[in-house]
Amino acid sequence: MSAHPLLIRAVKRVLSHVRDFPVQILPPAQNPAEAMQQPRAPRLFLLDACSLHMDLGSLAGRCRTYLPGSKFLALLPPEKSTTAEKIRLFYWGIDGFVELHKTWQAELPKAIHSVLQGQPWAPPEVMLAFVQRSKWLLDSQLLPGHSLTAREAQALQLLMRRLTNKEISSALGISERTVKYHVSNILSKLQLEDRRGLSPERLLLRLLPSE
């Protein structure tokens, strides 16, 4: 999704030289309304932070609501490619980041392949911050004598990235009913009323000292 003609042409040129993508490449969209007019099925969105005058995180959330199971790769200008911004977007469910530097055209196909295979394309510092915050959440909130099962731990990481039950079901290869069961157990063990308690904003508030 981009409103920048030069970038759209450059992306088309890059993708035209890659023959083994297991997906159909759809026409570019300049805004969410255009994207939603295309076939209603999960897809990989390329989100251009240079020309889209809206927050990429909330944009991904809107697209995911309409097209569950979609994946998102953010194209970021170097001046916006801070670690903090990437961490924020990762919590919003953005799956990968490509900085528009000199080598971005060589990196883009690798990033697309990774995201399509279910592997985030994010810098180590972003993944480390996510893992550390997950650990902090478990250490500070988990009820004494309780622990998460391996499957609950997997579901928790997806919950923290705002994925829906349907998307978690698809990612883990289990039924939505089973996902609901795991989510209920996770929230109970973490002493949370609902999944909103897992948002970055709520987690940061818990780190602040109470007055």
N, C-alpha and C positions, 0 to 999 in steps of 0.2 A: 504494500500500500504506500503510494508516494505521489506527490504532486510536482516532482522535479523531473522534467523531460530528459535532461542529460543523464541523471542517475537511472531512470527507467531504461533508457537505451543501453547504458553500460551493463545493467543487470541482465537484460535480454541477450546481449552479446556473450556474457559469461555463460549463461545457461544454454545457449545454442551450441556451445562446444562440449557440453556434458551430455553424453548419450544414455547413461545408465540410471537416470532418476526413475524410480518406480511410481511416478505421479504424473498427472496431466498438468501442464503449466497453463494457468488461466490468465486472461488479460489483466493488465494492471488496473488498480482502482485508486482514485484520488482521495476518497473519503469513505467512511464506514457505510454510508448509504449505497454507494456503488458496489462495495464488496458484498453486501447482503443481497444484491440483486443476482449474483452469480449462483450456480447450483448449490443447494443447501446440503452440504456434506462437510465433514471435518477436512481441514486443509492446513497447509503450512503458510503462515503469513510472514512476509518480509515487511517490517515496519520501518519506514524512513524517518528518523528523528530530525533530519534536516528540514524537511518541508511540511511535515504534519504538525500543525499548530495545536496540539492537544497532548495530554499526558499519555505516554505509551502504555503505562500500567493499566489505567482505567479503560483505555481503548481495547487492550487485550481482554479485559474482563467483560466488556460489552460483546466482543466478538465471540468469546467462549460461551456466553449465555445463549447466544443465537446459534452457534455452531459448536456444540460440545465435542471435545476430543481434538480440537485444533491445536496446533503448535505455533510458536511465535519466535521469530528471529529478528532482533533489533539491529538496525544499521545506524551506528552512532558516529557523529563527528568527534574528532579527538578532544575538542574542548569540553564536550559533555560526557566523556568516557571516564568519569571518576569511579573509583571502587564503590563508594557509598551509593552512587546512582545505580550502578549495576546490581548491587545487593538489593536495593529497593525494588527494582524491576524484577529481579529473580523471585522475590516474594510475591509479586503480582502474577507470577506464572510465565514470565518471559523465559524461554528455554535456551536462548543463546544470544551472543553479542558479537558483532563484527564492526570493528572501528574502520572508518573510511580513510585509512592511511594509504601509503604507496602500494602495499601488498594486499589490499582487501580483495581484489578480484581473484587472486590465487587462493585466498582463505575461504571465500564464500562457498564454493562447492563442498569443501571439507566440512564446513559448519552445517550446511544443509543435510549432508549425509548423516552426520552425527545426531542431529535433532530428529531426523526421520526414524533413526534407529532407537530413539528413546534415551539418548545420552546428551546431557546438557553440554553446550559449547560455551563454557564460562571460565574465566581465569581462576587459577588455584585459590587466590585470596578470597574470591566470592564464595567458592564452595567451602573453604575453611570457615569463613564467618557464619555461613548457614549451619554447618555441622556444630560449631561452638555454641550457637544460640539454641540449637536443638538440645544439646547436652545440658546447657544451663536450665532450660525449661524442665527437663526430666529431673535434674538434681534438686531444683527448687520447689517443684510443684507435685512431684510424684508422691502419692500416699505411702507412708512407711509400710514396709512389708510387701509392697506391690512392685511389679515390673511389667514392662510391655513385652508381649510376645514378638517374635521376629516379624510376623505379618503386621501387627499393630504398629511396630516401629516404621515399617515401610509406608503404611497408611498415614501415619503422623507427618512424615516428611511431605507427602502430597497435600495433606490438609493445610500445612503451614504455607503452602504456595497457592492456596485458594482454589484448588481443584474441587470440582463437584463430586458427589458420590458416583455419578455415571462415569466421569473421567477416571476416577480411582478404580472403579470396576474394570474399565478397559485396560488401564495401565498394569494392574495386578492380575488380570485374567480370572477374576472372581465375580460372583453375582452382586448386584446392587444390594440385595437383602443381606448378604454377608458383609458388605462394606458398612451398611448401617449398624450392624452388630458390632463391628470393630470400632467404629466411630463412637458409639455409645460407651464401650469399654474404655476407650482412650480418654474421653472427656471425664468419665467417672474417676479414673485413676489419677488424672491431673487436677481434679477438683475444679473443673470448669463447667459453667452452666451451658455454654454452647460453643460452637467452633469460632465465633468471633473473638474469643479469648486467645486464639492462636495468631491473630494478626500482628505484624511487626509493631504497630502503634501500641497495642495492648501490652505486648511483651516489654516494650521499652518503659511503659508506665510502671510496670511491676519492678523495674530496676531502680526507679527513683525512690528516695527515702520518703516515708510518710511524714506528714507534719504533726 
